[in-house]
Amino acid sequence: MRIFKFGGASVKDAKGVQNVAKVLKKVGYTDTLVIVSAMGKTTNALEVIVDQYFNTPKELSNSIVKLEQFHSEIVTELMGVEAQPLKEKVSVLIQELKSFFEHNKATNYSFVYDQVVSFGELLSTTIINAYLNYININSEWLDARKCVKTDAYYRDANLDWDATQEAINDQVSKTKLVVSQGFIGSDENNFTTTLGREGSDYTAAIFAYALNAESVTIWKDVPGVLNGDPRVFENTVLLNQISYTEAIELAFYGASVIHPKTLQPLQRKEIPLYVRSFLNPEGAGTSVSKGKTLEPHVPCYILKPKQVLIRLSSLDFSFMVEDNISEVFALLYKSQMRVDMIQNSAISFSVCVNNKYNRLEELLQILRSKFKVTVYEDVDLYTVRHFDSKALKSIESRKDDILLEQRAQETIQYVVKN
């Protein structure tokens, strides 16, 4: 089988959904499983709904109405006078969302987040599957929660590979085009879990691994993997081919085209990954597979904005040794802080983190009881892989803003004030 993944930008409106169908007709959809994200900015809208549920419940009802209107308008544009049956399916899902809020007793934010945000993928795939059948592309809707089995680490769940492989092989049709959701799974109690933001790419890789797929193709609004985000960096170039190892390195440092978890299962079975444009489906795009590290071999630029730099030193000027550092990492883990860069000296320890779950103040309160703490919020973390003299000159031009710099043989990273 081939695994296709379409992200939110590719299905942001009715024209996007129609284009997905055109892509499938152009490249073929025999023996194909399609993984789809939530439509456009739906995940962001659902995150607002979660926040309203906890903090401003009077605003909740209006936001849910807008959510239903957005999807119903897409259905109307797709199907016109024949839209009513699909609108009713959308309404059923919206009612399930309302029912969750009415009956939920849990106060765990991450648990509520996963139950709510997952409706983005359920809505998008319900609409897309119905539309494909409407235009005579025979497809079958599959609930990914019956296949992707995880632990209960909500918002960033860990996969149970054995249970997942068994469920996928039991649930996936081998004769029809299958449409399923990215990003979501379920725990042993059948509560919905999510795999972390941008987890739809990972979902595609999970299905590919379990099904021994021929390939995975991620369809995006860019021609392939570029050597930098064109919205941030000038004169970016298309990378024709990347090795698994290099792609994993780029993903680890924050390249947004490929999710960090996506590549490991594909590498284990040597399943090639293609990143191609849904605007130009006949373009070659980028291949991630065995072979050359990078083609062409050029510097790759990565920006992670809105980071937090934390500098720690002991209160009594003693060395920052293993006991101190291990305690810091335990606290970072407990606070669900993603560590993106570390540096230590004899009496200090610096760490650049992503305050993804807004638990910084909770963490700092504990750290300040044990260490001298300096904090820089809203900083940018730049990474350059395969840097050359030109890249180094561009870094030096910002030296007055650099808070922290770290250089290895192939990679240079620096934290910059905004």
C-alpha positions in Angstrom: 0.0 0.0 0.0 0.9 3.6 -0.4 0.2 6.1 2.5 -0.8 9.6 1.6 -1.0 12.4 4.2 -2.8 15.7 3.6 -2.3 18.5 6.1 -4.7 21.2 7.3 -3.5 23.7 4.6 -4.5 21.2 1.8 -8.1 20.9 3.1 -8.6 24.4 4.5 -11.8 25.0 2.4 -14.0 23.4 -0.3 -11.5 24.1 -3.1 -8.8 22.3 -1.1 -11.0 19.2 -0.6 -11.8 19.2 -4.3 -8.1 19.5 -5.1 -7.3 16.4 -2.9 -9.7 14.5 -5.1 -7.9 15.8 -8.2 -4.6 14.8 -6.8 -5.9 11.2 -6.1 -7.3 11.0 -9.6 -4.0 12.2 -11.1 -1.6 10.0 -9.1 -3.9 7.1 -8.5 -5.6 5.7 -5.4 -5.5 2.0 -5.8 -4.1 0.3 -2.6 -3.9 3.7 -0.9 -4.6 4.9 2.7 -5.1 8.6 3.1 -4.4 10.3 6.5 -6.0 13.7 6.9 -5.5 16.6 9.4 -8.1 19.0 10.7 -9.3 21.6 8.2 -7.3 24.9 8.1 -7.1 26.5 11.5 -9.6 24.2 13.1 -7.1 22.8 15.7 -6.4 26.4 16.8 -10.1 27.1 17.1 -10.6 24.0 19.2 -7.7 25.0 21.5 -9.6 28.2 22.1 -12.7 26.2 22.9 -10.7 24.2 25.5 -9.4 27.4 27.1 -12.9 28.8 27.2 -14.3 25.7 28.8 -11.9 26.2 31.7 -11.7 30.0 31.9 -14.6 31.7 30.1 -17.4 29.2 29.8 -20.0 31.8 28.7 -18.1 32.1 25.4 -18.1 28.4 24.7 -21.5 28.0 23.0 -20.8 30.8 20.4 -17.4 29.2 19.5 -19.0 25.8 19.0 -21.7 27.4 16.7 -18.9 29.0 14.6 -17.1 25.6 14.4 -20.2 23.9 13.0 -20.9 26.8 10.6 -17.4 26.6 9.2 -17.7 23.0 8.4 -21.3 23.2 7.2 -20.4 26.0 4.8 -17.7 23.7 3.3 -20.2 20.9 2.9 -22.7 23.2 1.2 -20.1 24.4 -1.3 -19.0 20.8 -2.0 -22.4 19.2 -2.5 -25.0 22.0 -3.0 -28.6 20.8 -2.7 -27.4 17.3 -1.8 -25.5 18.5 1.3 -28.1 17.8 3.9 -27.2 14.1 4.9 -23.5 15.1 5.4 -24.5 18.3 7.3 -26.4 16.0 9.7 -23.3 13.9 10.2 -21.4 17.1 11.0 -24.2 18.0 13.5 -23.9 14.6 15.2 -20.2 15.2 15.8 -20.9 18.7 17.1 -23.5 17.2 19.5 -20.9 14.7 20.7 -18.6 17.6 21.5 -21.4 19.4 23.4 -22.3 16.3 25.3 -18.7 15.9 26.4 -18.7 19.3 27.9 -22.0 18.7 29.6 -21.0 15.4 31.2 -17.2 15.8 31.8 -16.0 15.7 35.4 -12.3 15.7 34.7 -10.2 18.7 35.6 -7.0 17.5 33.9 -6.4 20.1 31.1 -4.5 17.7 28.9 -7.1 15.0 29.1 -9.9 17.5 28.1 -7.6 18.9 25.4 -7.3 15.5 23.7 -11.0 14.7 23.9 -11.9 18.1 22.3 -9.2 18.8 19.8 -9.6 15.4 18.2 -12.9 16.5 16.7 -11.0 18.5 14.1 -9.8 15.3 12.5 -13.1 13.5 12.9 -14.9 16.4 11.1 -12.5 16.7 8.3 -12.3 13.0 7.4 -16.1 12.6 7.7 -16.5 15.4 5.1 -13.7 14.2 2.8 -14.7 10.6 2.8 -18.3 11.6 2.0 -17.2 13.9 -0.8 -15.0 11.2 -2.4 -17.9 8.8 -2.5 -20.1 11.6 -3.8 -17.9 12.0 -6.9 -17.6 8.2 -7.3 -14.2 7.6 -5.7 -15.1 4.6 -3.6 -13.6 5.1 -0.1 -14.0 3.9 3.4 -13.9 5.9 6.6 -11.7 4.4 9.4 -11.6 5.6 13.0 -7.9 5.9 13.8 -8.6 5.6 17.5 -9.4 1.9 16.9 -5.9 1.4 15.4 -3.5 3.8 17.0 -3.2 2.5 20.6 -1.2 4.6 23.1 -0.6 5.2 26.8 -2.5 7.9 28.7 0.2 10.6 28.4 -2.3 13.1 27.0 -1.2 15.7 24.4 1.9 13.7 23.6 1.0 10.0 23.9 3.5 7.2 23.5 2.6 4.4 21.1 2.0 0.8 22.0 3.5 -0.7 18.9 2.4 -4.3 19.3 -1.2 -3.4 20.0 -1.2 -0.8 17.2 0.2 -3.2 14.5 -2.3 -5.8 15.4 -5.2 -3.4 15.3 -4.1 -1.8 12.0 -3.8 -5.1 10.2 -7.2 -6.1 11.6 -9.0 -2.9 10.8 -7.6 -1.6 7.5 -9.3 -2.6 4.3 -6.9 -4.1 1.7 -9.3 -3.5 -1.2 -10.7 0.0 -0.8 -9.3 3.5 -0.6 -9.2 4.2 3.1 -9.6 7.7 4.7 -8.5 8.1 8.3 -7.3 10.7 10.8 -3.9 11.9 11.7 -2.8 13.0 15.2 -5.3 10.9 17.2 -5.3 7.5 19.0 -6.8 6.0 22.1 -5.5 4.6 25.5 -6.4 1.3 27.1 -9.6 2.8 28.5 -10.6 4.0 24.9 -10.2 7.7 25.9 -8.9 9.7 23.0 -5.2 10.7 23.0 -3.2 12.8 20.7 0.4 12.4 19.4 1.5 16.0 19.8 1.1 18.9 17.4 2.0 18.0 13.8 1.5 14.3 14.8 -0.4 13.5 11.5 2.9 12.8 9.8 3.7 10.4 12.6 0.4 8.7 12.1 1.2 8.2 8.4 4.5 6.5 9.4 2.8 4.3 12.0 0.3 3.0 9.4 3.2 2.6 6.9 5.2 0.5 9.3 2.4 -1.7 10.3 1.3 -2.3 6.8 4.8 -2.7 5.3 3.8 0.1 2.9 5.6 0.8 -0.4 6.0 4.5 0.5 4.7 7.5 2.4 3.9 10.8 0.7 3.3 14.0 2.6 1.4 16.5 0.4 2.1 20.1 1.3 1.8 23.6 -0.1 5.6 23.7 -0.8 7.5 21.9 -3.6 9.3 19.7 -1.1 11.7 20.1 1.7 13.6 23.4 1.4 16.8 24.3 3.1 14.9 26.9 5.2 11.5 28.3 5.8 11.0 30.7 2.8 8.8 32.9 5.1 11.9 33.5 7.3 15.0 32.9 5.2 15.8 34.3 1.7 16.9 32.4 -1.4 15.9 28.9 -0.2 16.5 25.9 -2.4 14.7 22.6 -2.9 16.5 19.6 -1.4 16.1 16.8 -3.9 17.2 14.0 -1.6 17.9 13.6 2.1 19.1 10.5 3.9 17.0 9.2 6.8 19.8 10.2 9.3 20.0 13.7 8.0 16.2 14.1 8.0 16.1 12.9 11.6 18.7 15.5 12.5 16.8 18.3 10.7 13.5 17.2 12.4 15.2 17.1 15.8 16.4 20.6 15.4 12.9 21.8 14.4 12.6 21.7 10.6 8.8 22.0 10.3 8.3 20.0 7.2 8.8 16.6 8.9 7.7 15.6 12.4 10.5 14.4 14.6 8.9 11.1 15.3 8.0 10.3 11.7 11.3 9.1 10.4 12.3 6.4 12.9 9.7 3.7 11.9 10.2 4.4 8.2 14.0 4.0 8.5 13.6 0.7 10.4 11.8 -0.8 7.3 13.5 1.4 4.7 10.2 2.8 3.6 10.8 5.9 1.4 9.2 9.2 2.4 8.3 11.7 -0.3 7.4 15.4 0.3 5.4 16.7 -2.6 3.2 19.7 -3.5 -0.5 19.3 -3.7 -0.4 22.3 -6.0 1.9 20.5 -8.4 1.3 16.8 -7.9 3.5 15.8 -10.9 6.6 17.5 -9.4 9.3 15.2 -8.1 9.5 16.9 -4.6 11.9 15.6 -2.1 12.8 12.0 -1.4 13.9 10.8 2.1 15.6 7.5 1.8 18.9 5.7 1.8 21.6 7.4 -0.2 23.4 10.7 -0.2 23.2 12.7 3.0 22.0 15.8 1.2 21.5 16.7 -2.4 22.4 19.5 -3.1 24.8 19.9 -0.2 23.9 23.3 1.2 23.5 24.9 4.6 20.1 24.2 6.2 18.5 27.0 8.3 16.0 26.3 11.1 14.2 28.8 13.4 12.4 28.0 16.6 10.6 31.1 17.8 9.1 31.9 21.2 11.6 29.8 23.2 12.7 30.3 26.9 16.3 30.5 27.9 16.9 29.5 31.6 20.3 30.0 33.2 20.9 28.3 36.5 23.8 28.4 39.0 24.2 27.1 42.5 23.3 29.3 45.4 26.6 28.7 47.1 28.8 28.9 43.9 29.5 25.2 44.1 30.0 23.1 40.9 26.9 22.2 38.8 27.6 18.5 38.8 25.6 15.4 38.0 23.3 15.5 41.0 22.2 19.1 40.2 21.8 18.5 36.5 19.8 15.3 36.9 17.5 17.1 39.3 16.9 19.8 36.7 16.1 17.3 34.0 13.7 15.6 36.3 11.9 18.9 36.9 11.9 19.7 33.2 10.3 16.3 32.4 7.7 16.7 35.1 6.8 20.1 33.7 6.6 18.7 30.1 9.3 21.1 28.9 10.8 20.2 25.5 14.6 20.8 25.8 16.0 22.2 22.5 19.5 23.2 23.6 21.7 22.8 26.7 25.1 24.2 27.8 26.9 23.9 31.1 30.1 25.2 32.7 31.6 24.6 36.1 29.1 26.7 38.0 26.3 27.3 35.6 23.8 25.4 33.4 21.8 26.9 30.6 18.8 25.3 28.9 16.6 26.5 26.0 13.1 25.1 26.3 9.7 25.2 24.6 7.0 26.3 27.1 4.5 24.2 25.1 2.1 23.5 28.0 2.4 26.9 29.7 4.0 25.5 32.9 6.9 27.9 33.1 6.0 29.7 36.2 5.3 26.4 38.0 8.8 25.2 37.0 10.5 28.5 37.9 9.0 28.5 41.4 10.7 25.2 42.1 14.0 26.1 40.5 14.3 29.4 42.4 14.1 27.5 45.7 17.2 25.5 44.7 19.2 27.6 42.3 20.0 31.2 41.2 17.8 31.6 38.1 17.9 34.0 35.2 15.2 33.8 32.6 14.9 35.2 29.0 11.4 34.7 27.5 10.4 34.9 23.9 13.8 34.3 22.5 14.6 32.7 19.1 16.6 29.6 18.6 18.5 29.4 15.3 20.1 26.2 14.0 22.3 25.9 10.9 23.2 22.5 9.7 26.3 22.2 7.4 27.2 25.8 8.0 29.7 27.6 5.8 31.6 30.9 5.9 28.6 32.8 4.5 26.3 31.4 7.2 28.8 32.3 9.9 29.0 35.9 8.7 25.2 36.2 8.9 25.4 34.9 12.5 28.2 37.3 13.4 26.2 40.3 12.1 23.8 39.7 15.1 26.4 39.1 17.7 25.1 41.9 20.0 21.8 40.0 20.3 23.2 36.5 20.9 22.6 35.2 24.4 24.1 31.7 23.9 26.1 30.0 21.1 27.0 26.4 20.6 29.1 24.9 17.8 29.7 21.3 16.7 31.4 19.9 13.6 28.3 20.1 11.4 25.9 22.3 13.4 25.8 25.7 15.0 23.0 26.9 17.3 22.5 30.3 18.8 19.8 31.8 21.0 18.9 35.4 20.1 17.0 38.2 21.9 13.9 39.4 20.1 
